[in-house]
Amino acid sequence: AIPSDSPIKPKKSVLVAFIFTENSSIHNNSDPGIRSGASGMIIRDNVIADNSFYGIYLDGDENVEVLNVIENNTIKSNHDGIYLYEQEAKLVNNIVRDNERYGIYLDSSTGIYSWNNTLDNNDDWDLKLATGSINNYLIGTTFSTIHIDGTSSLTVKSYIGLNVTDARGLNISGIDIRIKEGDSVKYSTEYF
């Protein structure tokens, strides 16, 4: 049992740990490579591979002010690459590939921001959103397969860079533009 004066509290209390895992090779574990119920985790610049269960498993309270950050990792050949349960987190510049089931699995997680991640060749789905995973965003993230439960939501964004030049190759500024798909105007400046 946890002593009553311990800073570690039972599961539904918020534990803010500020734990850093950087520049490590985490592999061949019979449990998850990394598992935590804390907030404030920074998991950066690691290779997480060949673990029997999850590469990264984070569970805890999704209503915290300190997000977990998973950044610049290679996560491959695990059962699931990243499993997030009741989380708010930022996933940035990760490669998640060749996992036995899912690349990223969100379960009851809200406010997940996935920036510039590559999800590739995961056996069942590159990305799965299970029960009640709402207000989640993929921005510049590549994937091939996805499954979204009927009680979940996901917004996918892709940004384009537009550089307008004249015949001499010089940049032109202050121009008006209109972007259309078929007859539908997707974006336009005030001129249009």
C-alpha positions as CSV (number, residue, x, y, z in Angstrom):
1,A,0.0,0.0,0.0
2,I,1.1,3.6,-0.6
3,P,1.7,5.5,2.7
4,S,-0.8,8.4,3.2
5,D,2.1,10.9,3.3
6,S,3.6,9.7,0.0
7,P,3.6,12.1,-3.0
8,I,2.4,9.2,-5.2
9,K,-1.4,9.1,-5.2
10,P,-3.9,6.5,-6.5
11,K,-4.7,6.4,-10.2
12,K,-7.3,9.1,-10.6
13,S,-5.3,11.7,-8.7
14,V,-3.0,13.8,-10.9
15,L,0.7,12.9,-10.7
16,V,2.9,15.4,-12.4
17,A,6.3,13.8,-12.7
18,F,8.3,15.7,-15.3
19,I,10.2,12.6,-16.2
20,F,12.5,12.8,-19.2
21,T,13.5,9.8,-21.3
22,E,15.9,10.9,-24.0
23,N,18.5,9.3,-26.3
24,S,17.8,5.7,-25.2
25,S,17.3,2.4,-26.9
26,I,14.3,0.6,-25.2
27,H,13.8,-2.8,-26.7
28,N,13.0,-6.5,-26.1
29,N,10.8,-6.0,-22.9
30,S,8.1,-8.5,-22.0
31,D,5.9,-5.5,-20.9
32,P,5.5,-2.0,-22.5
33,G,8.8,-0.3,-23.4
34,I,7.7,2.8,-21.5
35,R,4.6,2.8,-19.2
36,S,3.4,5.7,-17.1
37,G,0.4,7.2,-15.4
38,A,2.1,10.5,-14.8
39,S,1.7,13.9,-16.6
40,G,4.6,16.0,-17.8
41,M,6.5,13.1,-19.4
42,I,8.9,14.0,-22.1
43,I,9.9,11.1,-24.3
44,R,12.4,12.3,-26.9
45,D,15.0,11.0,-29.3
46,N,14.6,7.3,-28.5
47,V,14.4,4.0,-30.4
48,I,11.6,1.9,-28.9
49,A,11.4,-1.5,-30.6
50,D,10.5,-5.2,-30.2
51,N,8.6,-4.9,-27.0
52,S,5.9,-7.6,-26.3
53,F,3.1,-5.1,-25.6
54,Y,3.2,-1.4,-26.3
55,G,6.2,0.7,-27.3
56,I,4.8,3.5,-25.2
57,Y,1.7,3.2,-22.9
58,L,0.5,6.3,-21.1
59,D,-2.7,6.3,-19.0
60,G,-4.0,8.8,-16.6
61,D,-6.2,11.9,-16.2
62,E,-6.9,13.7,-19.5
63,N,-7.8,16.9,-17.7
64,V,-4.4,18.1,-16.7
65,E,-2.5,21.3,-17.5
66,V,0.8,19.6,-18.2
67,L,0.8,17.5,-21.4
68,N,2.9,14.5,-22.1
69,V,5.2,15.1,-25.1
70,I,6.4,12.3,-27.4
71,E,8.9,13.7,-29.8
72,N,11.5,12.5,-32.4
73,N,11.3,8.8,-31.6
74,T,11.4,5.7,-33.8
75,I,8.8,3.3,-32.5
76,K,8.7,0.0,-34.4
77,S,8.0,-3.7,-34.2
78,N,5.9,-3.6,-30.9
79,H,2.4,-5.0,-30.4
80,D,1.1,-1.4,-30.6
81,G,3.4,1.6,-31.1
82,I,1.8,4.2,-28.9
83,Y,-1.2,3.6,-26.7
84,L,-2.8,6.6,-25.0
85,Y,-5.6,6.1,-22.5
86,E,-7.4,9.2,-21.1
87,Q,-4.6,11.4,-22.2
88,E,-3.9,14.9,-23.6
89,A,-0.5,14.8,-25.4
90,K,1.6,16.2,-28.2
91,L,3.2,13.8,-30.6
92,V,5.8,15.5,-32.8
93,N,8.1,14.1,-35.6
94,N,7.9,10.4,-34.6
95,I,8.2,7.5,-36.9
96,V,5.8,4.7,-35.9
97,R,6.0,1.7,-38.1
98,D,5.8,-2.1,-38.5
99,N,3.8,-2.7,-35.3
100,E,1.7,-5.9,-35.0
101,R,-1.6,-4.1,-34.4
102,Y,-1.8,-0.3,-34.3
103,G,0.7,2.5,-34.9
104,I,-1.1,4.9,-32.6
105,Y,-4.1,3.8,-30.5
106,L,-6.2,6.5,-28.7
107,D,-8.7,5.3,-26.2
108,S,-10.8,7.9,-24.4
109,S,-8.2,10.5,-25.2
110,T,-9.0,14.2,-25.9
111,G,-6.8,17.0,-27.3
112,I,-4.1,14.8,-28.9
113,Y,-2.0,16.9,-31.3
114,S,0.0,14.9,-33.8
115,W,2.4,17.1,-35.8
116,N,4.5,15.7,-38.7
117,N,4.5,12.1,-37.6
118,T,5.0,9.2,-40.0
119,L,2.7,6.2,-39.4
120,D,3.5,3.4,-41.8
121,N,3.0,-0.4,-42.3
122,N,1.3,-1.1,-39.1
123,D,-0.6,-4.4,-39.4
124,D,-4.2,-3.5,-38.5
125,W,-4.4,0.3,-38.6
126,D,-1.8,3.1,-38.6
127,L,-4.2,5.1,-36.4
128,K,-7.1,3.9,-34.3
129,L,-9.4,6.2,-32.3
130,A,-11.5,4.1,-29.8
131,T,-14.4,5.1,-27.6
132,G,-14.8,8.8,-26.8
133,S,-11.5,10.1,-28.3
134,I,-12.6,13.6,-29.3
135,N,-11.1,16.9,-30.4
136,N,-7.9,15.2,-31.7
137,Y,-5.8,16.7,-34.6
138,L,-3.4,15.4,-37.2
139,I,-1.3,18.1,-38.8
140,G,1.2,17.2,-41.5
141,T,1.0,13.5,-40.4
142,T,1.2,10.8,-43.0
143,F,-0.7,7.5,-42.7
144,S,-2.4,4.9,-44.9
145,T,-5.0,3.2,-42.7
146,I,-7.3,4.6,-40.0
147,H,-10.2,3.5,-37.9
148,I,-12.4,6.0,-36.0
149,D,-15.1,4.8,-33.6
150,G,-18.5,6.4,-33.9
151,T,-18.0,8.3,-30.6
152,S,-14.7,9.7,-31.6
153,S,-13.6,12.7,-33.7
154,L,-10.5,13.7,-35.6
155,T,-9.5,16.7,-37.6
156,V,-6.9,16.2,-40.3
157,K,-5.0,19.3,-41.5
158,S,-2.3,19.7,-44.1
159,Y,-0.6,23.0,-44.7
160,I,0.7,24.2,-48.0
161,G,3.4,26.8,-48.7
162,L,2.7,29.1,-51.5
163,N,5.5,31.0,-53.1
164,V,4.5,33.2,-56.1
165,T,7.3,34.4,-58.4
166,D,7.4,36.5,-61.6
167,A,8.9,35.3,-64.9
168,R,12.4,36.3,-63.6
169,G,11.9,34.1,-60.5
170,L,11.6,37.0,-58.1
171,N,9.1,36.7,-55.2
172,I,5.9,38.7,-55.6
173,S,4.1,40.0,-52.4
174,G,0.7,41.5,-51.8
175,I,-1.1,39.5,-54.4
176,D,-4.7,38.2,-54.3
177,I,-5.3,34.5,-54.6
178,R,-8.3,32.1,-54.8
179,I,-8.0,28.3,-54.2
180,K,-10.8,26.2,-55.7
181,E,-11.7,22.5,-55.7
182,G,-14.0,22.1,-58.7
183,D,-16.5,24.9,-58.4
184,S,-16.1,25.2,-54.6
185,V,-13.9,28.0,-53.3
186,K,-11.7,26.7,-50.5
187,Y,-9.9,30.0,-49.8
188,S,-9.7,33.4,-51.2
189,T,-8.4,36.8,-50.3
190,E,-10.7,39.9,-50.0
191,Y,-10.4,40.7,-53.7
192,F,-12.4,37.6,-54.7
